[in-house]
Amino acid sequence: MPEHEDAINASCAPCRGAVTRVYRELRTLGYDDPSAFRSAVTVLSLRHPGLSREAYAGVAAAWIEAA
C-alpha cells in the first residue's frame, strides 16, 4: 500500500467507521455491492481529497473486508 494510503489508515479511525457503516447500511437496505462500495469510496474521498479514485478504493476495500 502506498505511503499516502498508510497515512489515511493510521490517522483516521472516524473515517474508517464512516466508510464501513455506509457500505454496511446500504447493503442492508438492499443496494447492490458496486453501488454501496462506490458510496463508501465517495465518503472517504470527501474527507481526504487529493488521492486517486484507485487509492480510495484500495483503502475502502481493505477497511470493508476487515470489518
C-alpha positions in Angstrom: 0.0 0.0 0.0 1.5 3.4 -0.9 2.6 5.8 1.8 -0.4 8.2 1.4 -2.8 5.3 1.8 -1.0 4.3 5.0 -1.5 7.8 6.3 -5.2 7.5 5.9 -5.2 4.1 7.6 -3.2 5.3 10.5 -4.8 8.6 11.2 -8.5 8.4 10.5 -10.4 6.0 12.7 -13.6 8.1 12.3 -13.4 7.8 8.6 -12.9 4.1 8.8 -16.1 3.8 10.8 -18.0 6.1 8.4 -16.8 4.2 5.3 -17.7 0.7 6.7 -21.0 2.0 8.1 -22.1 3.5 4.8 -21.3 0.3 3.0 -23.0 -2.0 5.6 -26.1 0.1 5.9 -26.6 0.5 2.1 -26.2 -3.3 1.7 -28.7 -3.8 4.5 -31.1 -1.5 2.7 -30.8 -3.7 -0.5 -28.3 -1.7 -2.6 -26.1 -3.8 -4.8 -22.5 -4.3 -3.9 -21.0 -1.9 -6.5 -23.3 0.9 -5.5 -22.7 0.6 -1.8 -18.9 0.4 -2.5 -18.9 3.5 -4.7 -20.8 5.4 -1.9 -18.2 4.3 0.7 -15.4 5.4 -1.6 -17.1 8.7 -2.1 -17.3 9.3 1.7 -13.6 8.6 2.0 -12.7 10.9 -0.9 -14.7 13.8 0.6 -12.7 13.5 3.9 -9.3 13.1 2.3 -9.2 14.9 -1.1 -6.3 14.7 -3.4 -5.8 11.0 -3.9 -6.7 8.9 -7.0 -10.0 7.0 -7.1 -8.0 3.8 -7.1 -6.2 4.8 -3.9 -9.5 5.5 -2.2 -11.0 2.2 -3.5 -8.0 0.3 -2.1 -8.3 1.8 1.3 -12.1 1.4 1.4 -11.9 -2.2 0.2 -9.3 -3.1 3.0 -11.5 -1.5 5.7 -14.7 -3.2 4.5 -13.0 -6.5 4.2 -11.6 -6.2 7.7 -14.9 -5.1 9.2 
